[in-house]
Amino acid sequence: MTTPAIQSKKNLAGLAPPPQKPASLLATVRATKGNFFEIIPLAAYEQPYYLWKSMLGSVLMVNDPEGVRRVLLDNVANYPKNEMEIKFFSAMFGEGLLSAPGPKWRAHRKVMAPSFGTRTVESYAPAMVETTVAFAHQWDALPDLAEMDIAAQMKALTLKIICRTMFSSDAEELAAHAGEALEFAQASLEFGLLDILPLIGPRRIKRKEEAIRTHFKGMDAAIYRLIGEREKIRHEAPQDFLTRLVAAKDPDDGVGLNATEVRDEVITIFMAGHETTAVTMTWVWYLLSQHPGEEATLHQELDTVLGGRIPTVEDLPNLPYTRMVIEEAMRVYPPAPGISMREAKEADELCGFKVTPGQQVMVSPWIMHRHRRLWDDPERFDPTRFAEGSSEKRPRFAYLPFGGGPRVCIGATLAMTEAILILAVLAQRFRLRLKDGHDVKLQTRITLRPKNGMMTILERRRPAPARGDATI
Ligand code: HEM
């Protein structure tokens, strides 16, 4: 493991010290085009809570593990998702898990949970690995030192993986429609504090809603057709997520999902399930390119444990450093930097702050993961923070890339398994260098992504194996 002293000199993109003072209204509006969180003042990173105030309203940022625990778990019923945000998500996903009202959310979560359990996720691993190995073959065909936008590459890869794992044989057809529709939806995602404010929010959301509906028409038609086909061939249908959704019955009332509900969950999984993992991997590659010591440690683990072999799910426990790199990357650049805005229903107290009904409440992994009371030298990339035994010493809600409580990410196990396998396949064969002069800028569009992509140079670590070989 490398010495922290060397790394702390690195200037990582978007990690300048937080500003001392709150930003002006103009600067706030401007910041919504980039990474809004960069304008939040230092006090938020030092105190248990921070009240963000402007002419347009106020948001309570809860920055203390106990306070977060109260919002997301202990008193979760008092903090439903903000209504405007629900409307925004429904415009895109209908009433999928991210935006369904309480009773529907509960029933659907129960129906969907088995598709994301550890056993089921393990059964997806071969498809994840195969897809990634095929991707490595495409990289092999590129000339030496090829230039590539690794953000776009990781998006293409994770989209293929989500299609194959969730929709098996129909993957290709769906991927073609999904790529285009989701790209548009992502591009129009500028959801931020402005969208929840009463004066501005509704008009902004309506405009987005109309545009998104138009762009989702092709994908909707494809999904409805697939649902119809699966219903017809029930017994021979592939045992994947789509079949499970179509066949699902609530164990209590025996009621299943109708076609619209299935469509909404499919879109939700597409959207929530590939962009987040893609940005995670993009930041992993960026951080490795800036930290040769950590990169060498990763290569050493992969070479020792796998020695050029294609990984399987059984290898995962033997790749702790690979996991640590991903966990630390999600701390430094949380893929979802601000967990959905919540709205207090009744009066409450959070970290000594008297919450009144209607108060907007935000939990931000971006702030929590850099909080001065929780992390030592938080701007430093150091995977050893996640070494065995270290994570257990931290409060559960200090680190929350996947959220927490009943609304915790349903795809967390899937995402971690996928990220480790992608890294284990690709980092055995390739290393990526940041292209000279590429200016990495952060942008929050629900996910935290590099604003102008991430231009990298592809280097080979070892020559390509013969096709069909079990090595990478
Ligand atoms: C590194 C990758 C991922 C990250 C960082 C991530 C992060 C999150 C976070 C923070 C939430 C909670 C939002 C809230 O409380 O408001 C969430 C919810 C959710 N995620 Fe993920 N996610 C990832 C991957 C996935 C994958 C792979 C899937 C599915 C295949 C997925 C599906 C969902 C769904 C459906 C929800 C809503 C859960 C509910 O409200 O019941 N996510 N995710």
Boltz pocket constraint, residues with backbone or C-beta under 6 A from the ligand:
constraints:
  - pocket:
      binder: B
      contacts: [[A, 97], [A, 98], [A, 109], [A, 268], [A, 269], [A, 272], [A, 273], [A, 274], [A, 276], [A, 277], [A, 280], [A, 335], [A, 336], [A, 339], [A, 340], [A, 400], [A, 401], [A, 402], [A, 403], [A, 404], [A, 406], [A, 407], [A, 408], [A, 409], [A, 410], [A, 411], [A, 412], [A, 414], [A, 415], [A, 416]]
      max_distance: 6.0
